[in-house]
Amino acid sequence: MILFTKKLETVKKIKLTIITVNYNTKELIRELVESVKKSNADFGIKHVVVENSEENLSDIPGIVYLKNSGNVGFAQGNNLGVTKAVGEYVWFLNPDTTVDPDTISFMVKYMDDHPEVGVATPKVVLMNGRLDKNCRRRFPTPFSSLKSFLGFNGYFINSPENEEVEVDSVMGSSLLVRRALGEQIGWWDKDYFMNGEDLEFCWQIKALGYKIKYVPNVVVHHHHGASTGLKATSQHITKATSEIKRRTILGATDAMRIFYKKHYSKNIFQDTFVYLGICLLERIRLMKWRV
């Protein structure tokens, strides 16, 4: 591991640490860092960037830069980042996101005012202006997963997108958490390489008795899929190869198996049915992307 440290420009007391794991999104992450610097926060912000690819971001000013020897995955990348975290809150933000000037200050004050909330996210908006529905989800039970597989809404909250609502899980691409709670659950579960770790994270926070909230008063903008190449909204900017797409698909279905085994495994009949369904979904996705 190589450590590059840039002196932070602010002298304010740090209340929030932002953790960003980069994988082949060098140009986008510069936009994120700049948007954070333009935030109207009256407290200090520490931004830790963890490098999981061959890119070199050590020339970006105002960040703490940690470089892994290779792609260790999203969970372990974040776990490296939190070793440098300070302040009351940690916000995990993907490199293909940006924040509006008032987003950070609003969300931190929201957490200050709502001690019953352990994790929160603002409204996450795709570059086409639509809500990224993944930012407010239910846990994927066997029944909801079947509904989703059949083309029905199994995971996503149905309430109006501008309505604050309690959810089961937010996305790891925008996840604000109390640092003390993250430490209590041991941060991210390294059983997950990519995908599913945000569901596990929120499951563990809810198990402590805290709420997970979607707060649409402010916005995070999200390219979604810039690293993986599997989303139509980011096809024009992704550098993902066929191998990366294949690895991402397999990582997602592996995450389904892991999450199900940890929380829903019941009997041989149900388990066989679920695992066969995951295998079928995996084959369909591989065929769709021809990888």
Contacts in CASP RR format, 6 or more apart in sequence:
PFRMAT RR
TARGET T0000
AUTHOR 0000-0000-0000
METHOD contacts of the structure
MODEL  1
MILFTKKLETVKKIKLTIITVNYNTKELIRELVESVKKSNADFGIKHVVV
ENSEENLSDIPGIVYLKNSGNVGFAQGNNLGVTKAVGEYVWFLNPDTTVD
PDTISFMVKYMDDHPEVGVATPKVVLMNGRLDKNCRRRFPTPFSSLKSFL
GFNGYFINSPENEEVEVDSVMGSSLLVRRALGEQIGWWDKDYFMNGEDLE
FCWQIKALGYKIKYVPNVVVHHHHGASTGLKATSQHITKATSEIKRRTIL
GATDAMRIFYKKHYSKNIFQDTFVYLGICLLERIRLMKWRV
1 66 0 8 1.000
1 67 0 8 1.000
1 68 0 8 1.000
1 69 0 8 1.000
1 80 0 8 1.000
2 66 0 8 1.000
2 67 0 8 1.000
3 65 0 8 1.000
3 66 0 8 1.000
3 67 0 8 1.000
4 58 0 8 1.000
4 64 0 8 1.000
4 65 0 8 1.000
4 66 0 8 1.000
4 67 0 8 1.000
5 64 0 8 1.000
5 65 0 8 1.000
6 60 0 8 1.000
6 61 0 8 1.000
6 62 0 8 1.000
6 63 0 8 1.000
6 64 0 8 1.000
6 65 0 8 1.000
7 62 0 8 1.000
8 14 0 8 1.000
8 44 0 8 1.000
8 46 0 8 1.000
8 62 0 8 1.000
9 37 0 8 1.000
9 61 0 8 1.000
9 62 0 8 1.000
10 44 0 8 1.000
10 45 0 8 1.000
12 42 0 8 1.000
12 43 0 8 1.000
12 44 0 8 1.000
13 43 0 8 1.000
13 44 0 8 1.000
14 43 0 8 1.000
14 44 0 8 1.000
14 45 0 8 1.000
14 46 0 8 1.000
14 86 0 8 1.000
14 87 0 8 1.000
15 41 0 8 1.000
15 43 0 8 1.000
15 44 0 8 1.000
15 45 0 8 1.000
15 87 0 8 1.000
15 88 0 8 1.000
15 89 0 8 1.000
15 108 0 8 1.000
16 41 0 8 1.000
16 43 0 8 1.000
16 44 0 8 1.000
16 45 0 8 1.000
16 46 0 8 1.000
16 87 0 8 1.000
16 88 0 8 1.000
16 89 0 8 1.000
16 90 0 8 1.000
16 91 0 8 1.000
16 104 0 8 1.000
16 108 0 8 1.000
17 45 0 8 1.000
17 46 0 8 1.000
17 47 0 8 1.000
17 48 0 8 1.000
17 82 0 8 1.000
17 84 0 8 1.000
17 85 0 8 1.000
17 86 0 8 1.000
17 87 0 8 1.000
17 89 0 8 1.000
17 90 0 8 1.000
17 91 0 8 1.000
17 179 0 8 1.000
18 36 0 8 1.000
18 45 0 8 1.000
18 46 0 8 1.000
18 47 0 8 1.000
18 48 0 8 1.000
18 90 0 8 1.000
18 91 0 8 1.000
18 92 0 8 1.000
18 93 0 8 1.000
19 48 0 8 1.000
19 50 0 8 1.000
19 78 0 8 1.000
19 81 0 8 1.000
19 82 0 8 1.000
19 85 0 8 1.000
19 90 0 8 1.000
19 91 0 8 1.000
19 92 0 8 1.000
19 93 0 8 1.000
20 29 0 8 1.000
20 32 0 8 1.000
20 47 0 8 1.000
20 48 0 8 1.000
20 49 0 8 1.000
20 50 0 8 1.000
20 92 0 8 1.000
20 93 0 8 1.000
20 94 0 8 1.000
20 95 0 8 1.000
21 49 0 8 1.000
21 50 0 8 1.000
21 52 0 8 1.000
21 73 0 8 1.000
21 74 0 8 1.000
21 77 0 8 1.000
21 78 0 8 1.000
21 81 0 8 1.000
21 94 0 8 1.000
21 95 0 8 1.000
22 29 0 8 1.000
22 49 0 8 1.000
22 50 0 8 1.000
22 51 0 8 1.000
22 52 0 8 1.000
22 53 0 8 1.000
22 55 0 8 1.000
22 57 0 8 1.000
22 95 0 8 1.000
23 52 0 8 1.000
23 53 0 8 1.000
23 71 0 8 1.000
23 95 0 8 1.000
23 227 0 8 1.000
24 53 0 8 1.000
24 55 0 8 1.000
24 227 0 8 1.000
24 239 0 8 1.000
24 240 0 8 1.000
24 244 0 8 1.000
25 95 0 8 1.000
25 96 0 8 1.000
25 226 0 8 1.000
25 227 0 8 1.000
25 239 0 8 1.000
26 55 0 8 1.000
26 57 0 8 1.000
27 237 0 8 1.000
28 95 0 8 1.000
28 96 0 8 1.000
28 223 0 8 1.000
28 226 0 8 1.000
28 237 0 8 1.000
29 49 0 8 1.000
29 57 0 8 1.000
29 60 0 8 1.000
29 95 0 8 1.000
30 60 0 8 1.000
31 98 0 8 1.000
32 93 0 8 1.000
32 95 0 8 1.000
32 96 0 8 1.000
32 97 0 8 1.000
32 98 0 8 1.000
32 99 0 8 1.000
33 47 0 8 1.000
33 49 0 8 1.000
33 60 0 8 1.000
33 62 0 8 1.000
33 63 0 8 1.000
35 98 0 8 1.000
35 99 0 8 1.000
35 100 0 8 1.000
36 45 0 8 1.000
36 47 0 8 1.000
36 99 0 8 1.000
36 104 0 8 1.000
37 62 0 8 1.000
38 101 0 8 1.000
39 45 0 8 1.000
39 99 0 8 1.000
39 101 0 8 1.000
39 102 0 8 1.000
39 103 0 8 1.000
39 104 0 8 1.000
39 105 0 8 1.000
40 101 0 8 1.000
40 102 0 8 1.000
40 104 0 8 1.000
40 105 0 8 1.000
41 104 0 8 1.000
41 105 0 8 1.000
41 108 0 8 1.000
42 105 0 8 1.000
43 108 0 8 1.000
45 104 0 8 1.000
46 64 0 8 1.000
46 84 0 8 1.000
46 85 0 8 1.000
46 86 0 8 1.000
46 87 0 8 1.000
47 62 0 8 1.000
47 63 0 8 1.000
47 64 0 8 1.000
48 63 0 8 1.000
48 64 0 8 1.000
48 65 0 8 1.000
48 66 0 8 1.000
48 81 0 8 1.000
48 84 0 8 1.000
48 85 0 8 1.000
49 57 0 8 1.000
49 60 0 8 1.000
49 63 0 8 1.000
49 64 0 8 1.000
49 65 0 8 1.000
49 66 0 8 1.000
49 95 0 8 1.000
50 66 0 8 1.000
50 67 0 8 1.000
50 68 0 8 1.000
50 77 0 8 1.000
50 78 0 8 1.000
50 80 0 8 1.000
50 81 0 8 1.000
51 57 0 8 1.000
51 65 0 8 1.000
51 66 0 8 1.000
51 67 0 8 1.000
51 68 0 8 1.000
52 68 0 8 1.000
52 70 0 8 1.000
52 71 0 8 1.000
52 72 0 8 1.000
52 73 0 8 1.000
52 77 0 8 1.000
53 70 0 8 1.000
53 71 0 8 1.000
54 70 0 8 1.000
56 67 0 8 1.000
57 63 0 8 1.000
57 65 0 8 1.000
58 65 0 8 1.000
58 67 0 8 1.000
64 84 0 8 1.000
66 80 0 8 1.000
66 81 0 8 1.000
66 84 0 8 1.000
68 77 0 8 1.000
68 80 0 8 1.000
72 80 0 8 1.000
73 193 0 8 1.000
73 194 0 8 1.000
74 172 0 8 1.000
74 188 0 8 1.000
74 192 0 8 1.000
74 193 0 8 1.000
74 194 0 8 1.000
74 195 0 8 1.000
74 197 0 8 1.000
75 188 0 8 1.000
75 189 0 8 1.000
75 190 0 8 1.000
75 191 0 8 1.000
75 192 0 8 1.000
75 193 0 8 1.000
75 194 0 8 1.000
75 197 0 8 1.000
76 188 0 8 1.000
76 190 0 8 1.000
77 188 0 8 1.000
78 92 0 8 1.000
78 187 0 8 1.000
78 188 0 8 1.000
79 187 0 8 1.000
79 188 0 8 1.000
79 190 0 8 1.000
82 90 0 8 1.000
82 182 0 8 1.000
82 187 0 8 1.000
85 179 0 8 1.000
87 179 0 8 1.000
88 111 0 8 1.000
88 178 0 8 1.000
88 179 0 8 1.000
88 180 0 8 1.000
89 108 0 8 1.000
89 111 0 8 1.000
89 176 0 8 1.000
89 177 0 8 1.000
89 178 0 8 1.000
89 179 0 8 1.000
90 176 0 8 1.000
90 177 0 8 1.000
90 179 0 8 1.000
90 182 0 8 1.000
91 104 0 8 1.000
91 107 0 8 1.000
91 174 0 8 1.000
91 175 0 8 1.000
91 176 0 8 1.000
91 177 0 8 1.000
92 172 0 8 1.000
92 173 0 8 1.000
92 174 0 8 1.000
92 175 0 8 1.000
92 176 0 8 1.000
92 177 0 8 1.000
93 99 0 8 1.000
93 173 0 8 1.000
93 174 0 8 1.000
93 220 0 8 1.000
94 172 0 8 1.000
94 173 0 8 1.000
94 174 0 8 1.000
94 222 0 8 1.000
94 227 0 8 1.000
95 226 0 8 1.000
95 227 0 8 1.000
96 173 0 8 1.000
96 222 0 8 1.000
96 223 0 8 1.000
96 224 0 8 1.000
96 225 0 8 1.000
96 226 0 8 1.000
96 227 0 8 1.000
96 234 0 8 1.000
97 124 0 8 1.000
97 173 0 8 1.000
97 174 0 8 1.000
97 220 0 8 1.000
97 221 0 8 1.000
97 222 0 8 1.000
97 223 0 8 1.000
98 220 0 8 1.000
98 221 0 8 1.000
99 219 0 8 1.000
99 220 0 8 1.000
99 221 0 8 1.000
100 218 0 8 1.000
100 219 0 8 1.000
100 221 0 8 1.000
102 218 0 8 1.000
103 122 0 8 1.000
103 218 0 8 1.000
103 219 0 8 1.000
103 220 0 8 1.000
106 122 0 8 1.000
106 217 0 8 1.000
106 218 0 8 1.000
107 120 0 8 1.000
107 122 0 8 1.000
107 176 0 8 1.000
107 215 0 8 1.000
107 218 0 8 1.000
108 176 0 8 1.000
110 117 0 8 1.000
110 120 0 8 1.000
110 215 0 8 1.000
110 217 0 8 1.000
111 117 0 8 1.000
111 118 0 8 1.000
111 120 0 8 1.000
111 176 0 8 1.000
111 178 0 8 1.000
114 120 0 8 1.000
114 211 0 8 1.000
114 213 0 8 1.000
116 210 0 8 1.000
116 211 0 8 1.000
117 210 0 8 1.000
117 211 0 8 1.000
117 212 0 8 1.000
117 213 0 8 1.000
118 177 0 8 1.000
118 178 0 8 1.000
118 181 0 8 1.000
118 205 0 8 1.000
118 210 0 8 1.000
118 211 0 8 1.000
118 212 0 8 1.000
119 170 0 8 1.000
119 175 0 8 1.000
119 176 0 8 1.000
119 177 0 8 1.000
119 181 0 8 1.000
119 201 0 8 1.000
119 202 0 8 1.000
119 205 0 8 1.000
119 210 0 8 1.000
119 212 0 8 1.000
119 213 0 8 1.000
120 170 0 8 1.000
120 176 0 8 1.000
120 212 0 8 1.000
120 213 0 8 1.000
120 214 0 8 1.000
120 215 0 8 1.000
121 135 0 8 1.000
121 136 0 8 1.000
121 170 0 8 1.000
121 171 0 8 1.000
121 174 0 8 1.000
121 175 0 8 1.000
121 176 0 8 1.000
121 213 0 8 1.000
121 214 0 8 1.000
121 215 0 8 1.000
121 220 0 8 1.000
122 174 0 8 1.000
122 215 0 8 1.000
122 216 0 8 1.000
122 217 0 8 1.000
122 218 0 8 1.000
122 219 0 8 1.000
122 220 0 8 1.000
123 131 0 8 1.000
123 135 0 8 1.000
123 161 0 8 1.000
123 162 0 8 1.000
123 214 0 8 1.000
123 215 0 8 1.000
123 216 0 8 1.000
123 217 0 8 1.000
123 218 0 8 1.000
123 219 0 8 1.000
123 220 0 8 1.000
124 131 0 8 1.000
124 132 0 8 1.000
124 134 0 8 1.000
124 135 0 8 1.000
124 171 0 8 1.000
124 173 0 8 1.000
124 174 0 8 1.000
124 219 0 8 1.000
124 220 0 8 1.000
124 221 0 8 1.000
124 222 0 8 1.000
125 131 0 8 1.000
125 132 0 8 1.000
125 219 0 8 1.000
125 220 0 8 1.000
125 221 0 8 1.000
125 222 0 8 1.000
126 132 0 8 1.000
126 221 0 8 1.000
126 222 0 8 1.000
126 223 0 8 1.000
126 224 0 8 1.000
126 233 0 8 1.000
127 221 0 8 1.000
127 222 0 8 1.000
127 223 0 8 1.000
127 224 0 8 1.000
127 233 0 8 1.000
127 234 0 8 1.000
128 233 0 8 1.000
131 161 0 8 1.000
132 171 0 8 1.000
132 222 0 8 1.000
132 224 0 8 1.000
133 156 0 8 1.000
134 156 0 8 1.000
134 171 0 8 1.000
134 224 0 8 1.000
135 170 0 8 1.000
135 171 0 8 1.000
135 174 0 8 1.000
135 214 0 8 1.000
136 156 0 8 1.000
136 157 0 8 1.000
136 165 0 8 1.000
136 167 0 8 1.000
136 170 0 8 1.000
136 214 0 8 1.000
137 155 0 8 1.000
137 156 0 8 1.000
137 157 0 8 1.000
137 167 0 8 1.000
137 168 0 8 1.000
137 169 0 8 1.000
137 170 0 8 1.000
137 199 0 8 1.000
138 144 0 8 1.000
138 154 0 8 1.000
138 155 0 8 1.000
138 156 0 8 1.000
138 157 0 8 1.000
138 167 0 8 1.000
138 168 0 8 1.000
138 169 0 8 1.000
139 168 0 8 1.000
139 169 0 8 1.000
139 199 0 8 1.000
139 203 0 8 1.000
139 263 0 8 1.000
140 148 0 8 1.000
140 154 0 8 1.000
140 155 0 8 1.000
140 199 0 8 1.000
140 256 0 8 1.000
140 259 0 8 1.000
140 260 0 8 1.000
141 264 0 8 1.000
142 260 0 8 1.000
142 264 0 8 1.000
142 270 0 8 1.000
142 273 0 8 1.000
142 274 0 8 1.000
144 154 0 8 1.000
144 155 0 8 1.000
145 154 0 8 1.000
145 256 0 8 1.000
145 274 0 8 1.000
147 153 0 8 1.000
147 154 0 8 1.000
148 154 0 8 1.000
148 155 0 8 1.000
149 277 0 8 1.000
149 281 0 8 1.000
157 165 0 8 1.000
157 167 0 8 1.000
157 214 0 8 1.000
159 165 0 8 1.000
161 216 0 8 1.000
162 216 0 8 1.000
163 216 0 8 1.000
164 213 0 8 1.000
164 214 0 8 1.000
164 215 0 8 1.000
164 216 0 8 1.000
164 217 0 8 1.000
165 213 0 8 1.000
165 214 0 8 1.000
166 211 0 8 1.000
166 212 0 8 1.000
166 213 0 8 1.000
166 214 0 8 1.000
167 212 0 8 1.000
167 213 0 8 1.000
167 214 0 8 1.000
168 199 0 8 1.000
168 202 0 8 1.000
168 203 0 8 1.000
168 206 0 8 1.000
168 212 0 8 1.000
169 198 0 8 1.000
169 199 0 8 1.000
169 201 0 8 1.000
169 202 0 8 1.000
169 203 0 8 1.000
169 212 0 8 1.000
170 198 0 8 1.000
170 202 0 8 1.000
170 212 0 8 1.000
170 214 0 8 1.000
171 198 0 8 1.000
172 197 0 8 1.000
172 198 0 8 1.000
172 201 0 8 1.000
173 222 0 8 1.000
173 224 0 8 1.000
174 220 0 8 1.000
174 222 0 8 1.000
175 198 0 8 1.000
175 201 0 8 1.000
175 202 0 8 1.000
177 201 0 8 1.000
177 205 0 8 1.000
178 210 0 8 1.000
181 205 0 8 1.000
181 208 0 8 1.000
181 210 0 8 1.000
182 205 0 8 1.000
184 208 0 8 1.000
185 201 0 8 1.000
185 204 0 8 1.000
185 205 0 8 1.000
185 208 0 8 1.000
187 201 0 8 1.000
188 197 0 8 1.000
188 200 0 8 1.000
188 201 0 8 1.000
189 197 0 8 1.000
189 200 0 8 1.000
189 201 0 8 1.000
189 204 0 8 1.000
191 200 0 8 1.000
191 258 0 8 1.000
192 200 0 8 1.000
192 255 0 8 1.000
192 258 0 8 1.000
193 251 0 8 1.000
193 254 0 8 1.000
193 255 0 8 1.000
194 247 0 8 1.000
194 248 0 8 1.000
194 251 0 8 1.000
194 252 0 8 1.000
194 255 0 8 1.000
195 248 0 8 1.000
195 251 0 8 1.000
195 252 0 8 1.000
195 255 0 8 1.000
196 252 0 8 1.000
196 255 0 8 1.000
196 256 0 8 1.000
196 258 0 8 1.000
196 259 0 8 1.000
197 255 0 8 1.000
199 255 0 8 1.000
199 259 0 8 1.000
200 259 0 8 1.000
200 262 0 8 1.000
202 212 0 8 1.000
203 263 0 8 1.000
205 212 0 8 1.000
206 212 0 8 1.000
223 231 0 8 1.000
223 233 0 8 1.000
223 234 0 8 1.000
223 237 0 8 1.000
224 231 0 8 1.000
224 233 0 8 1.000
224 234 0 8 1.000
225 231 0 8 1.000
225 233 0 8 1.000
225 234 0 8 1.000
225 238 0 8 1.000
225 240 0 8 1.000
226 234 0 8 1.000
226 237 0 8 1.000
226 238 0 8 1.000
227 238 0 8 1.000
227 240 0 8 1.000
227 244 0 8 1.000
228 238 0 8 1.000
228 240 0 8 1.000
228 244 0 8 1.000
228 245 0 8 1.000
228 248 0 8 1.000
229 235 0 8 1.000
229 238 0 8 1.000
229 240 0 8 1.000
229 244 0 8 1.000
229 245 0 8 1.000
229 248 0 8 1.000
230 240 0 8 1.000
230 245 0 8 1.000
230 248 0 8 1.000
230 249 0 8 1.000
230 289 0 8 1.000
240 248 0 8 1.000
242 289 0 8 1.000
242 290 0 8 1.000
242 291 0 8 1.000
243 291 0 8 1.000
245 289 0 8 1.000
245 291 0 8 1.000
246 286 0 8 1.000
246 289 0 8 1.000
246 291 0 8 1.000
249 282 0 8 1.000
249 285 0 8 1.000
249 286 0 8 1.000
249 289 0 8 1.000
249 291 0 8 1.000
250 282 0 8 1.000
252 285 0 8 1.000
253 278 0 8 1.000
253 279 0 8 1.000
253 281 0 8 1.000
253 282 0 8 1.000
253 285 0 8 1.000
256 278 0 8 1.000
256 281 0 8 1.000
257 275 0 8 1.000
257 278 0 8 1.000
260 274 0 8 1.000
260 275 0 8 1.000
260 278 0 8 1.000
264 274 0 8 1.000
265 271 0 8 1.000
END
